Structures are given as C-alpha cells and as structure tokens.
Amino acid sequence: MEQEALSTVNFQKLDPSILVHLDSVQRKKPIMVMEYWTGWFDSWGGPHNIFDANEMVNTVERVVNTGASINLYMFHGGTNFGFMNGALHFDEYKADVTSYDYDAVLTEAGDYTSKFFKLRQLFSKIVGEPLPIPPMISTKASYGAILMQQYVSLWELLSSVAEPIKLEHPVTMENLQVNDGNGQSYGYILYETVVPGGGRLYSQDHVRDRAQVFVNMLYIGYLDYTVQDLPIPNGQGYRQLRLLVENCGRVNYGLMLNNQRKGLIGDIFLNQTSLRNFKIYSLEMKPGFMESLRGSTSWGPVPDSVEGPAFFRGTLRIQYMPQDTFLKLEGWEKGVVFVNGQNLGRYWKIGPQETLYLPKTWLHQGDNEIVIFEERVAGRIVQSVDLPFLGRTHYVD
C-alpha cells in the first residue's frame, strides 16, 4: 500500500531541490504540493503572524510553472469556535488562539485580501483571459456597547449545574465518569479537597494545561507548565483548596500527540504530602450546562467590584436583519464568550487576538443573549465592532 500511495510535500518557501527529489523517488507520478502555507497560525502570548503576499504569489507561480499541482493551505481563513483550538508542544506548550485567520487568501470572515487579488492576476495570466467577477463580500456591523447587567459567581452556581464525583485520587477529565462513561473532552474541570494548613503547593508538572488555585474563594495564583509551585498561606483549621483546571487545547501533530490527557494527570502535593479525597466537577460548558445556567435563580446585578470565576450576562439588541460583527473584550482578562447558548470561543488579554468573529448566522433579529465566563478580572461592557483586530503583526521569515 505504501508504494501505491502518492507522496506529496508541504512547504512555505520553495527550495527547487524538494520537487526534484520528489520526482526522483516516484517517477512518472504527479507532483503535488499538498500544503502550501499561505500564512501561519497564532499562539496566545505571541504575535499575529503574516506572510508577504508578493512572496506567496511568486512561489505559487514557480510551482505551477514546473507542472506541479498545488493546494493552498489556507485559502479561506477559519475560526476555532468553542474549545476547538489546537496547540503546539515542542520546546514548550503553546495554545492556538480562537481565530484561524492564518493570514490566508480570504479572511476568517470571508473578506478579500491583497493575496486574493494578486492570485487572480496570476491565474488570469495563466489562462489567458479575465476571471469572472468575484461575489460581493458580506457587510459587517458595529452594534456598539453591550452592557453586562447580570452576574453569578461560579461558587454560587456549582451545586445547581454540576454534580461532584468523589474520588480518593485526582483523575484526568478523560477518565472522569461522565457523559455515559465516555469522560470529559473539553472545557474546565474543578478539583476540590481540604487542607489542614499552609505551606507550598507543588504540581510536579501534573497540570494540563492551566490551573487557577483558590483557598476557599480566595485566589492564590496559577499553575501551568512553567509555574509548578505556589505558596499557600497559613490559616485556622481545615480549608478548601480548589484547582480550576482549563484544557487549553490539544496538540494536533508532533511527538506529544499521544500525551494529551487534560486536567490533573497525577498527584499534587502540599509540602511533602500528596493530596487526597477530591470532589471533582466536570465543567464542559456544553448546551445542557448553558440551559441550566440560563434558568438559575442565582443571577443578580453586577456589583461595583467583582472578580471571577464568574458568569456575566447582557443583551445584544438587533433591530434589522443581523450582520457579521466582531466582539472586542477590552478590560476583560481571560475567559469564554457564549452567544445565544453557543460557545463562540476564548479570549485572553495577553493577545495577540483582540476581537472575536461573530457570524450573522449566530444572531437573530431582536434580543441576543451574551454570556461571558471570566476567570479573573471582569469588564462591564463588550464592544461590537465592524473590523477585526488580530494583534501586533510579525512577518514569517
């Protein structure tokens, strides 16, 4: 079967020897560039990667002139809606942002770019005649400020939206006995236990991927791949230790592909003692969870000063037929946006991405519910704007 399969190549910058080598190992077979990378994806905390349009088009022309076939990855940018973003893990773990715009030929919202028009010129030259007129792009709307009018703390909500599973040892979200024994795939998972005093909390690199740590309801700090211990302040008697762990995204290629269990993948320690007797809550935030959240009686007015983890709710009112828009979460720190019960995706103030693409098909005329799960520092408004901002740019070398 291996001899019958067509070998192909992937690249962004053309080294002619690649195509020559491909032809030498499978003579008299088509030459195919399976992935020609028109841009690159972005990771939280990094820049927005872009690839020069002229260089891209020149490379496409060179490939076509050799007689090879070429597939543009990506031609149309996309969006990692919900919790569906991936990650890289080579020297370090890096989660992809929600946008998969990729600096592609078409943006994630389907808009034309300079790459699109330059490719049209190239293909028109190749076929020797003008190409058909491209369709009109969709209009974008700026609906203004959306005020968050209601709030509920995760701690107040827990007992009404999730049933804890009691276990002596921590288990990963995939091994949690939920979803008819199939485990949890995405989202957050909360581990609760009691501790007799203070000291130092050690993760032993068992956090996948990021854990907020609380004593009772007091935020202490976070643990991840680089921060692996935290001081726990002394206090009177037994107190509740809580670890809210986020699955930030699974690796989709590379040597770490088979090491993608999430949550706590092993013991954590207070001083020299491994912690035991956990209550574990699955917080996958699927539609059933959002329905329970919508009907909760715990919602109240947003206080003047509030910290997460908490849910916030507001209304986007649309008078006419909905249009595509972008949500800007300036003043918010880190979390997830839900629109009419659907998970739009993650935001994080470290960037680069600053707006979330919201397609018109997610909206309807009238009142649209916007719910934000904020992990730490909440704003009061969300802006609906008509232009995306994907962050500071960096040209791919």
C-alpha positions in Angstrom: 0.0 0.0 0.0 2.8 2.4 0.8 4.2 2.0 -2.8 0.7 2.8 -4.2 0.2 6.0 -2.2 1.2 9.2 -3.8 3.9 11.1 -1.9 3.5 14.8 -1.6 5.3 17.7 0.0 4.4 20.7 2.3 6.3 24.0 2.5 6.1 27.8 2.5 9.3 28.7 0.8 10.3 26.8 -2.3 13.6 25.0 -2.5 13.6 23.6 -6.1 15.5 20.5 -4.9 12.4 19.4 -3.0 10.4 18.9 -6.2 13.3 17.3 -7.9 13.8 14.8 -5.0 10.0 14.1 -5.0 10.2 13.3 -8.7 13.2 11.1 -8.2 11.5 8.8 -5.6 8.3 8.3 -7.6 9.0 8.8 -11.3 6.1 9.2 -13.7 3.7 10.2 -11.0 2.1 13.6 -10.5 4.0 16.1 -8.4 1.8 17.6 -5.7 2.3 20.3 -3.1 -0.3 19.1 -0.6 0.0 22.1 1.8 1.4 25.3 0.5 1.3 27.5 3.7 -0.1 30.9 2.7 0.3 32.2 6.2 0.6 30.8 9.7 -1.5 30.3 12.8 -1.1 32.3 16.1 -0.5 31.3 19.7 -1.6 33.1 22.8 1.1 35.5 24.0 2.8 35.7 20.6 2.3 38.0 17.6 -0.2 37.8 14.7 1.8 36.0 12.0 1.6 37.3 8.4 3.4 36.1 5.2 4.3 38.5 2.4 1.7 38.5 -0.4 4.2 39.0 -3.2 6.4 36.2 -2.0 3.4 33.9 -1.7 2.2 34.6 -5.3 5.7 34.3 -6.7 6.1 30.9 -5.1 2.7 29.7 -6.5 3.7 30.8 -10.0 7.0 29.0 -9.7 5.3 25.8 -8.6 2.7 26.0 -11.4 5.4 26.6 -14.0 7.1 23.3 -13.0 4.0 21.5 -14.0 3.2 20.5 -10.4 -0.2 20.7 -8.7 -0.6 22.9 -5.6 -3.1 23.1 -2.8 -3.2 26.4 -0.8 -3.4 25.9 3.0 -5.3 28.0 3.9 -7.2 29.6 1.1 -10.1 30.6 3.4 -9.2 31.5 7.0 -11.3 30.0 9.7 -12.3 30.2 13.3 -11.6 27.7 16.2 -15.1 28.2 17.6 -15.8 26.9 21.1 -13.0 25.0 22.7 -11.8 23.6 19.4 -8.4 25.4 19.1 -5.4 23.2 18.9 -1.9 23.6 20.3 1.8 23.1 19.7 4.2 21.4 22.1 7.8 21.1 21.0 10.2 23.0 23.3 7.2 24.5 25.1 3.4 24.2 25.1 1.6 26.9 23.1 -2.2 27.0 22.7 -3.6 28.4 19.4 -5.9 31.4 19.6 -9.5 31.3 18.7 -9.0 32.9 15.3 -7.6 30.7 12.5 -7.5 33.6 10.1 -4.0 32.4 9.2 -3.3 35.5 7.1 -5.0 33.4 4.4 -6.2 34.4 0.9 -9.7 35.0 2.3 -10.0 36.2 5.9 -11.9 34.2 8.6 -14.9 36.4 7.8 -14.6 35.7 4.0 -13.2 39.1 3.1 -10.8 39.6 0.2 -7.1 40.3 0.8 -4.3 41.5 -1.3 -3.3 37.9 -1.7 -6.7 37.1 -3.3 -6.4 39.9 -5.9 -2.7 39.1 -6.7 -3.6 35.4 -7.2 -6.5 36.4 -9.5 -4.0 38.4 -11.6 -1.7 35.4 -11.8 -4.4 32.9 -12.7 -5.8 35.3 -15.3 -2.4 35.5 -16.9 -2.1 31.7 -16.9 -5.5 31.0 -18.5 -5.1 34.0 -20.9 -8.4 35.7 -20.2 -10.1 37.6 -17.4 -11.6 35.7 -14.5 -15.3 36.0 -13.5 -16.1 39.0 -11.3 -15.9 37.8 -7.6 -19.1 37.9 -5.5 -19.8 40.8 -3.1 -18.4 40.3 0.4 -20.8 40.3 3.3 -21.3 43.6 5.2 -20.1 43.9 8.8 -22.0 45.7 11.5 -20.9 47.7 14.6 -23.7 47.3 17.2 -21.9 49.3 19.8 -21.5 48.6 23.6 -23.2 45.6 25.2 -23.6 46.2 28.9 -23.3 43.2 31.2 -26.3 43.6 33.5 -26.3 40.3 35.5 -23.7 38.2 37.3 -23.3 35.0 39.1 -20.2 33.5 40.8 -19.1 30.0 39.8 -19.0 29.1 43.5 -22.7 30.1 44.0 -23.7 28.2 40.9 -21.8 24.9 41.4 -24.5 22.9 43.3 -27.2 23.7 40.7 -25.3 23.0 37.5 -22.8 20.2 38.3 -22.8 17.0 40.4 -19.4 16.3 42.0 -17.7 13.0 41.7 -15.9 11.9 44.8 -12.6 10.1 44.4 -9.6 9.5 46.5 -7.1 10.4 43.8 -7.3 13.0 41.1 -8.1 11.7 37.6 -7.9 13.3 34.2 -11.0 14.8 32.6 -11.0 12.0 30.0 -11.2 9.4 32.8 -13.9 11.1 34.7 -17.1 9.0 34.8 -19.4 11.5 33.0 -21.1 11.5 29.6 -22.3 7.9 29.9 -18.8 6.7 30.9 -17.1 8.4 27.9 -15.3 11.0 30.0 -15.0 14.8 29.5 -13.4 16.1 26.3 -13.1 19.9 26.6 -13.6 22.9 28.9 -12.7 23.2 32.6 -12.6 20.7 35.4 -12.7 21.7 39.1 -10.8 19.7 41.8 -11.7 20.4 45.5 -10.1 19.0 48.6 -9.4 20.2 52.2 -6.0 21.1 53.6 -5.1 21.5 57.3 -2.7 24.4 57.0 -0.4 26.3 54.7 3.0 25.7 53.1 3.9 25.1 49.5 1.8 23.6 46.8 3.7 21.5 44.2 2.2 20.4 40.9 5.0 18.1 39.9 4.2 19.1 36.3 0.9 17.3 36.6 -1.3 20.3 35.5 -2.7 20.2 32.0 -2.9 22.9 31.0 -3.5 25.8 33.4 -4.9 25.8 36.9 -6.3 28.7 38.9 -5.7 27.9 42.6 -8.1 29.1 45.4 -8.2 28.7 49.1 -11.9 28.7 49.9 -12.8 31.6 47.5 -9.5 33.5 47.7 -7.4 33.4 44.5 -3.8 32.4 45.3 -2.3 32.2 41.8 -2.0 29.8 38.9 0.0 26.7 37.9 0.9 25.6 34.4 3.8 24.1 32.5 6.3 26.8 33.8 4.8 27.7 37.2 4.8 24.5 39.2 4.6 25.6 42.8 2.8 28.2 44.8 2.8 29.4 48.5 -0.4 28.6 50.4 -0.9 31.0 53.3 -1.5 29.6 56.8 -4.9 29.7 58.3 -7.1 28.4 61.0 -8.4 24.8 60.8 -9.3 23.0 57.6 -9.8 25.0 54.5 -11.0 24.2 51.0 -8.3 24.0 48.3 -9.7 24.4 44.8 -8.0 24.0 41.4 -9.9 25.1 38.4 -8.1 23.5 35.5 -8.5 24.5 31.9 -7.9 22.3 28.9 -6.3 25.0 26.8 -6.2 22.9 23.6 -4.7 19.6 22.4 -1.7 19.1 20.3 -2.6 18.1 16.8 0.8 16.9 15.5 4.3 16.1 16.7 5.9 13.8 19.2 3.4 14.8 22.0 0.4 13.6 20.1 -0.2 10.6 22.4 0.2 12.6 25.6 -2.9 14.7 25.5 -4.8 13.9 28.7 -6.1 17.0 30.4 -6.8 18.2 34.0 -4.6 16.7 36.7 -2.6 13.8 35.2 -1.1 12.8 38.6 -0.8 13.8 42.3 -0.2 17.3 43.6 1.5 17.9 46.9 1.1 20.3 49.8 4.6 20.3 51.3 5.6 16.7 51.1 2.1 15.2 51.3 0.1 14.1 48.2 -3.4 15.4 48.4 -6.3 13.0 48.6 -10.1 12.8 48.8 -11.3 15.1 46.0 -14.6 16.4 44.8 -14.4 16.7 41.1 -16.8 18.8 38.9 -17.0 18.5 35.2 -17.4 22.0 33.7 -17.5 21.2 30.0 -20.0 24.0 29.4 -22.0 22.2 26.8 -25.5 23.2 25.8 -27.2 21.4 28.7 -24.9 23.3 31.1 -25.8 26.6 29.5 -29.5 25.8 29.8 -29.1 25.2 33.5 -27.1 28.4 33.8 -29.8 30.4 31.9 -32.5 29.1 34.3 -30.5 29.6 37.5 -32.1 31.7 40.2 -28.7 32.9 41.4 -28.3 35.7 38.8 -28.1 39.2 40.3 -26.9 42.7 39.5 -23.2 43.2 38.7 -21.5 44.6 41.8 -19.2 47.6 41.5 -16.1 45.4 42.2 -16.1 41.8 41.1 -13.6 39.1 40.3 -14.0 35.7 38.7 -14.5 32.9 38.2 -18.0 34.1 37.3 -20.6 34.4 34.6 -21.8 37.7 33.2 -24.9 38.2 31.1 -26.0 41.0 28.8 -28.2 41.6 25.7 -27.2 42.5 22.1 -30.3 44.0 20.5 -30.5 43.9 16.7 -33.2 45.9 15.0 -32.9 44.6 11.5 -31.5 41.6 9.8 -28.3 40.5 11.5 -24.9 41.1 10.0 -21.4 39.7 10.8 -19.7 41.5 13.6 -16.7 41.3 15.9 -16.7 41.3 19.7 -13.9 43.3 21.5 -13.4 42.5 25.1 -11.2 45.4 26.3 -11.0 45.4 30.1 -11.6 41.7 30.5 -8.8 39.3 31.3 -9.4 35.7 30.3 -12.4 33.5 29.5 -15.0 32.3 27.1 -17.9 34.0 25.3 -21.3 32.4 24.6 -23.8 33.8 22.2 -27.4 32.5 22.4 -26.1 29.5 24.3 -23.4 28.6 21.7 -19.7 28.7 22.6 -18.1 31.4 20.4 -14.6 30.9 21.8 -11.8 32.0 24.2 -10.3 35.5 24.8 -7.2 36.4 26.7 -5.8 39.8 27.3 -2.2 38.7 26.6 -3.2 38.6 22.9 -2.4 38.8 20.1 -6.1 38.4 19.2 -8.3 41.2 20.5 -11.6 40.6 18.7 -13.8 37.5 18.2 -15.5 36.9 14.9 -19.3 36.6 15.4 -21.1 35.4 12.2 -24.6 36.7 11.5 -25.9 33.1 11.4 -25.4 33.0 15.2 -27.6 36.0 15.7 -31.3 36.9 15.2 -33.4 40.0 15.0 -34.3 41.2 18.5 -32.6 40.3 21.7 -29.5 38.1 21.7 -28.1 36.7 24.9 -24.3 37.3 25.5 -22.8 35.3 28.4 -19.2 35.7 29.4 -17.3 33.3 31.7 -14.5 35.4 33.1 -11.7 33.7 35.1 -10.3 36.7 36.9 -10.8 40.4 36.1 -14.1 41.4 34.5 -15.0 44.5 32.5 -18.5 45.9 32.3 -19.1 46.1 28.6 -18.3 44.3 25.4 -17.9 46.2 22.2 -19.5 45.1 18.9 -17.3 46.5 16.1 -17.2 46.1 12.3 -13.4 45.5 11.9 -11.3 42.7 13.3 -8.1 43.3 15.2 -5.8 40.2 15.4 -2.9 41.9 17.2 0.6 43.1 16.6 2.0 41.7 13.4 5.1 39.7 12.7 6.3 38.7 9.2 7.1 35.0 8.9 10.7 34.5 7.9 
